[in-house]
Structure formats: structure tokens, C-alpha cells
Amino acid sequence: MTKLVEQAFAKVSELPEQEQNEIASLILEEIAYEEKWQKSFTNSKTQLEMLAEEALQEYKQGKIRSFPS
């Protein structure tokens, strides 16, 4: 556990039980959201690679062009 997490938990432990539960719920929701996003991204990686390859081929064929900076 990092020092920052330890500091955060120490501060949270000083709060009333209801507030501790609310913060714990927020943390758990964030972790669940991150895990879901990561799983979704991992599952779509092949599709993203195919789309990137298709875009690169279209660029090489002159079908698309880059925007000026």
C-alpha cells in the first residue's frame, strides 16, 4: 500500500461511520468502473487494430489525408 493511500485511509478512519461507508462505496464503484472499462478495452483491441490498419491503408492509397496543424 502506498503512503498516500495510507494517509487517505487514516483520514477516512477519523470520520463518522456513515461518511466512511460513503467514501468506501465511491472507491469501490470507481474500481468496478475501471475494471469494466479495462475489460471492454481489452475485448475491443482486435477490432481497434483492424480499424487502425484499415485507416492506414486508406491513407496510403490517398483516400484520406491528414489535417494541417
C-alpha positions as CSV (number, residue, x, y, z in Angstrom):
1,M,0.0,0.0,0.0
2,T,1.4,3.4,-0.9
3,K,1.9,6.1,1.7
4,L,-0.7,8.3,0.1
5,V,-3.3,5.5,0.4
6,E,-2.3,5.0,4.0
7,Q,-2.7,8.7,4.6
8,A,-6.1,8.7,3.0
9,F,-7.3,5.7,5.0
10,A,-6.1,7.3,8.2
11,K,-8.1,10.4,7.5
12,V,-11.2,8.5,6.5
13,S,-10.9,6.4,9.6
14,E,-11.4,9.6,11.7
15,L,-14.8,10.3,10.0
16,P,-18.2,9.1,11.3
17,E,-19.1,5.6,10.1
18,Q,-21.7,6.9,7.6
19,E,-19.2,9.1,5.9
20,Q,-16.6,6.2,5.9
21,N,-19.2,4.0,4.2
22,E,-20.0,6.6,1.6
23,I,-16.3,7.1,0.7
24,A,-15.8,3.3,0.6
25,S,-18.7,3.0,-1.8
26,L,-17.3,5.7,-4.0
27,I,-13.9,3.9,-4.1
28,L,-15.5,0.5,-4.9
29,E,-17.7,2.0,-7.6
30,E,-14.6,3.6,-9.2
31,I,-12.6,0.4,-9.1
32,A,-15.5,-1.5,-10.6
33,Y,-15.9,1.1,-13.4
34,E,-12.2,0.9,-14.1
35,E,-12.2,-2.9,-14.3
36,K,-15.3,-2.8,-16.6
37,W,-13.6,-0.2,-18.9
38,Q,-10.4,-2.1,-19.0
39,K,-12.2,-5.4,-19.8
40,S,-14.1,-3.6,-22.5
41,F,-11.0,-2.1,-24.0
42,T,-9.1,-5.4,-23.9
43,N,-12.0,-7.1,-25.7
44,S,-12.1,-4.5,-28.4
45,K,-8.4,-4.3,-29.0
46,T,-8.5,-6.6,-32.1
47,Q,-11.3,-4.5,-33.6
48,L,-9.4,-1.3,-32.9
49,E,-6.3,-2.8,-34.5
50,M,-8.3,-3.7,-37.6
51,L,-9.8,-0.2,-37.9
52,A,-6.4,1.4,-37.5
53,E,-4.9,-0.9,-40.2
54,E,-7.8,0.0,-42.5
55,A,-7.4,3.7,-41.9
56,L,-3.6,3.4,-42.5
57,Q,-4.2,1.6,-45.8
58,E,-6.8,4.2,-46.9
59,Y,-4.3,7.0,-46.1
60,K,-1.5,5.2,-48.1
61,Q,-3.9,4.9,-51.0
62,G,-4.7,8.6,-50.9
63,K,-8.3,8.1,-49.9
64,I,-7.8,10.3,-46.8
65,R,-5.4,12.9,-45.9
66,S,-4.1,14.4,-42.6
67,F,-5.3,17.8,-41.4
68,P,-2.8,20.7,-41.3
69,S,-1.5,21.6,-37.9
